Amino acid sequence: MAEPLSSVESAPEAAPIVGAEPSVVTGTGRLAAFRALRHRNFRLFFTGQLISLIGTWMQTVAQGWLVLRLTDSSFMLGIVAFANYVPILAVSLFAGVIVDHVDRRRLIVCAQSMMMLSAFILATITWLHVVKVEHVIILAALNGLVSSFDMPGRQAFLVEMVGRDDLPNAITLNSAIFNGARALGPAIAGLLLAAIGEAGCFFVNGLSFIAVIWSLLAMDIAPREAPKLGSMMWHRLREGLTYVWRHRPTFNLLMLIAIVSGFGFQYTVLIPVFARNVLNGGAQTYGFLLASQGLGAVVGAIIISSRRSTTKVHIQNLVAGLFGLALAIMAFGASPILWLSLASQVVVGAGLMSYMATTNTLLQLSVSDELRGRVMSIYVLSFIGFAPLGSLAVGSVGEHASPQMAVMLCGAIALLCGFYLLRALDLLAHPTLDRAAVTT
């Protein structure tokens, strides 16, 4: 067991948040945009994740449509999202400590297997016509609990597949996988819902987990030797929290992520309502709205991964992404026209991709592997932290005022975060000035 540090002040020192290290910058252009794929393990991960996440997005569309069919309530859509987020909020910090002290590949395999089982259960009870909204809520909560370990585990696992040199590109491509699936999965679900119903979409999602589980087991990665946790859970947790609090660039990035994702991006819980009640469409319209968002994110990922990894470029990506996201959300809330709503969703996807992937890159470049799992768990917590309240608030405003007003408020919150980001740019651009605060 590793010896405990003498105090919270002696938490591992932060590396500067930079993107211009010679080892990181390996060129530009189309080939450089996919350089992480030269690693066999990452190619396996890329393929398996893409197949699995297409299934996951199919389930997301089918589940939202199922809840709307069962309840006809905007508020219940918020409740399901709330149930999914709360377990993550409760345990993700402790999950990060565990991620730093176990074999991450085995952890991810176990988590993916449990989510596969959950998908098959939901498919079965839906097919038998015994499903109730309470069942959806319970399974959403269980998936949230498993995701508390899976999400930081996958983020921290990236460096083991590609090394530090190609880590920024792997992070961007990992986000591209997620958003590429978001472009394909909802579109496929919108078409399949009429043919095989919600139960069929849930079953296909269950099968899709086989791909990612196989890809993980096929990797040639030595088992990770990590120090045993023993009785040091609280101490290890405090190390991670101290690092984040004292390293101000990291703190600012995580605070903004918490607000943007917790309130700004929660407009998505009302997309089924917009598809049916505002745009006068059906499940296909809902699927195409989500697919448009994913398409925009894929385009954004290609552009970002083709650019040089420098501090100046990272700041440009952050600012353009956050302001583009905010303005596009407001445009979606104001639009009664399908083509304009689809176009705004494309911009939302590109903006979100630019903002989130760049934030993730900056966080991972600044942290040592010793703390990576804990910092990624705090990143996940920041991404999820206010989402339970945000989803309930958005659902409530959509129910009692109007869906349009709720979405406009989400866009306004994201816009305010953009102005705060402009004020914090000097600290992000000169992070080395802040390093002493981590260890003093």
N, C-alpha and C positions, 0 to 999 in steps of 0.2 A: 504494500500500500504506500502511495506517495506521501511524503511528509507534508503536513499542513503548513501553509504559509503563516508567517508570524502575525499578520494583520491584514485587514482589507486593503490597506494602502500598498501592500506589496503584490497586488495582483499583477499578472504578466503585462509587460509593457506593450503598448499599442504600436503597431507599425503605422507610418503616415498613410493617410488616404491619398494615394497617388495613382495615376494611370500611365505614367510616362517612363516606367522602368524599362530599360532596354530589353530585358528578358520577356516582357509582356508584349511589347510592340513587335509584331512579326510580319508586318506588311499590311497592305490594303488591297481592296478589290474583291472580285467575286470569290476567288479561291480562299483568300484570307477569312472571308465571312464564314467558312465552314471548316476552319483548320482543326477544331477539336475533334472532328470526325476521323482524323488520321489515327486516333487511338481505338483499337478494336473494342475495348470494354465500353467506351462511350458510344460506339456505333450500335452495339447490342442494346445498351440502355436507351438510345434514341429510338430505335425501332420498337422495342417492347413498350416504352412509355407512350409512343404515338398511338399504337393500337389500343392500349388500355384506356388512354384519356379520351379517345373518340367514343368508346363505350361509356365512360363517365359522363361526358357531355350529353350523350343520348339519354342517360338516366336523369340528368338535371332537367332537361326539357320535359321528359315524360312525367317526372315527379311534380314539377310545377303545374303541368296541365292536369294531372290527377287531383292535386289539392284543390285547384280551381273548380274542377268538375264536382268534387265531393262537397265543397263548402260555399263556392261562389263568393269568396271573401278575400279582399286584399289583406286584411289583418291576419288571416290564417297563413297566408304566404309568408308574412313577416314572422309568425310564430314558428314555422318550420325552420326558417333561416336562423332564428334565435336558438332553437334547440340544437342546431348543428354547431353553433359558435360557442355556446356556454362551456361545454367540456374542454374545448381548446383553451378558453380563457382561464379555466380552473387549474389545468395541469401542465400547460406547455412549458412553464419555467422549469419544473421538475423533470419533464421529459428531456429538456436540453442537457441537463446534468447526466442523465442516463445515456443520451446519444454520445457524449464524450467518454463514456466508460464501457461501451459494448462494441461488438462487431457490427458496424453500421449496415452491412449488406444483409446479415441475418435479421436484423431488426426490421428492415424494409420488407423482406420476404414475409415475415410473420404478419406485418401490418397489411400488406396487400392481400394475403390469404384471408384475413378476417373481413376485409371489405368485400371480397368476392363472395363470402358466405352471406353477408348482409344483402347483397344484390340478389342472390338466389332466393333468400327468404322473402324479400319484397315482391319478386316476380311470382312466387308461389301463391302468396295470399291475394295478390291482385288477380291472378288467373282464376283462382277459386271464388272470386267475387265476395270475399269476406273482409277486404281491406277497409280500414277506417282511417281517418286523419290522425287518430291517436297512434296507430301503428307506424305511420310515416314519421311522426314526431319522434317516437322512441328510436327507430332505426337511424334517423338523422342524428340524434344525440350519440348513439353508439359509434357512428361513422366519425363524428367530431372527436370523440375520445381517441379513437385509433389514429386519426389524422394528427393529433397532438404529438405523436411520436414519429409518424411517417414523414410529415413535411420538413421538420428540421433535419431528420435523418437523411432525406434525399438531398437537401441543400448541402449538408456537410459532406456527403459522400462524393460530390462532384470532383473535389480536389484529389481524391484517391484514384479516380478514373483517368484524369488528364494531367495532373500536376499543376503547380502554381502558374507556369508560363501560359498555359492555354485556359486557365480558369475563367478569365473574363469572357472569352468566346464561348466556353461551355455553359456559363450562366445564361448568356443571351440565347444560345441554341436551346437550352432547357426551357426557357420561357417561350421560345418559338414552337417547341413541341406542344406545350400546353395550349397555346393560342391557335396553332394549326389544327389541333383537335377541336378547338372551339369553333373553328370555321367549318369543319367537316361534320362533327357530331350532331350539332343542332339541325343542320340542313338534312342530314340522313334521318334524324328522329322525326322531323316535321313530315317527311314522306312516309316513314314506317308506322307512325302512330295510327294512320288510317288503315294500314294493312295488317299489322300484328298487335296493335294496341299498346297500352302502357306496359302490360306484363311482358310482352315480347321484347320491348326495349330494355327492361330491367334484366331479362334473361341474357340478352346479347351482351350487356355490360358485364354480367358475371363471367361469361366465357372470355371476355377480352382481358381479364386479369391474368389468364394463363400465359399470355404473351410476355408480360412484364416479369412475372415470376420466373419463367424459363430464361429470359435474358439475364436476369440477375444470377441465377444458378450457373449459367454458361460462362460467366466472366472468369478470367484468370487473375484473381486478386488474392494475395496472401491474407490469411486471417489477421485482423487488426489487433495488435497487442496494446491494450489500454490499461491504465492503472485501475485496480479494484476500487470500487466506490467505498466499501466498508460503511462506516457510520458518519461519513463526511458530507452527506447530502446538503445540509444547510450551509456548510462552509463553502462548498463548490458553487452553490447557487449564489452566495454572496459575492464570490469572485467575479462572476459574470455580470451581476448587477452593478458592482463597483466600477468595472471597466466601462460599461455603457454610460454611467452617470458622470464619470470623470473625463471621458473622451468626448468633448463637446460636439465635434462634427458627427460622430455616431449618434449621440443623443438627439441632435436636431433632425437628422435623417429619420430616425425611428419615430420621433414625435409627429412629424409631418405624415409619415406613412399611417400612423394610428388614426389621425383625423381624416385624412383623405379616404382611406379604405373603410373606416368605421362609419362615416356619415356621407361623404361625397359619393362613393361608389355604390352605396346601398340602394341607389335608384333601381338597380337591376331586379330587386324583388317585385317591382311593379311592371316589368316588361310583359308578362302574360296579360295583365290588365290592359296595357297599351295595345297589344296585338289584337285583343278581342273587342274592347270597348271604344278605343280612340281611333284605331286604324281599321276597324270593322273587318278583321281577318280571323283566322283560326290558328290551328296548331302549326300549319306551314309558315304563316306569317311570323309567329313566335320563333320558330326555328331559324328562319332567314334573318331575323333581327340579331340573334345571337351569333349566327354564322358570319354576318357582316362585321361584327365586332372582332371576331377571330381573324377574319381576312385582313382587316386593318392591322391587327397585331403582328401577323406574319410579315406583312410588308415592312412594318416598323422594325421588326427584328432583323430583317435582311439589311436594311439601311444602317442600323446601329452596329451590327457585327462587321460591316464593311469599313467602318470608320476607325481611325487610329485611336488607341487606348491612351488618351492623355487627359490631364485634369481639365483643360479647357474644353475638350470635346464632351467629357462627362457632364460638366456644368451646362453646356448647351443642350445636351439631351434631357437633363433634369428640368430645366426651365421650359423648353419647348414642349416636352411631354406633359407637364402638369398644367400649363395654360391651355394647351390643346385639348386635354381631357376635360377641363372645367367648362370651356366654351362649348364643346361638343355635347356635353350633358345638358346644358341649358338649351341648346338648339333642339335636342331630342324632346325635351319637355314641352317646347313650344310648337312642335311640328304636328299638324293633323294629316300630313301627306306621306304616303308610304315611301316614295323614293327619297324624300328629304330625311326621313327617319332612318332609312338604311344608310344613307351617306353619313349622317351624324354618328351612327354606330361604328362605321369604318374609322372615323377620326378618333372616336373614343378608344377603340382598340389600339390604334397606333400610338396615341398619347399615353395610354396606360402602360403599354409595352416599354416605351422609351423611359418613362418615369420609374417603373418598378424594377426593370432589369438593371438600370444604371444605379439605383439605390442599392440593390443586392450586390452588384459588382464592387462598389465603393466599400461596403461593409466587409465583404470577404477579403478584399485586398488589404484591409487595415488590421485584421485579426490574426493571431497565431492559431495553429491547428489545435493547440491545447484548449483554447476557448471557443473554437469554431462552433461546436454544437450548441453551446449555451447562447452565443450571440445570435445564431440562426433561430433558436427557440424564442428569443426575445423579439427577433424580426417577425416571426410567425405570430407571436402574441400581439405585437404592434399592428400587424395586418388584420388581426381578428379582434383585438381588444375592445373597441367600441362598437363593433359590428352587431352584437346582440341588441344593444340600445338603439343603434342606428336602424336596424331592420324593423324593430318595433315602432320606432318613431316614424319612419317612412311609410310603413303600412298603416299606421294610425292616421297620419295626415292624408294619405291617399283615400282612406275610408271616410273620413269626416269632412275633409275640404274637397280636394280633387287630386287625381293622380298627377296632373300637370303641375300643380303647385308644389307637390312633394318633390318632383324631379327638379324643378327650378331651384328649390332650396338646396338640394344636393349639389347642383352645379355652382351655386353661390358660395357654399362652404369650401369647395375645392378651389375656387378662384381666390378666396381670402388666403388659403394656404400657399397659393402661388406668390402672392405679394410678400408673405413672410419668408418664403424661400429666397426672394430677391434680397432681403435684408441679411440673410445668413450666408450669402455667397462668399463673402470675404473670408470667413472662417473655413469654409469648404475648400477654397482655393489655396489657403495657406495653413493646412492642418498641422504642420510641424510646430507651429507656434503653440499648439495646444497639448503637445505630447507630455510636457512636464507635469501637467495637471493630473495625469493618470497615475503617476508614481510618487507624488509629493503629498 
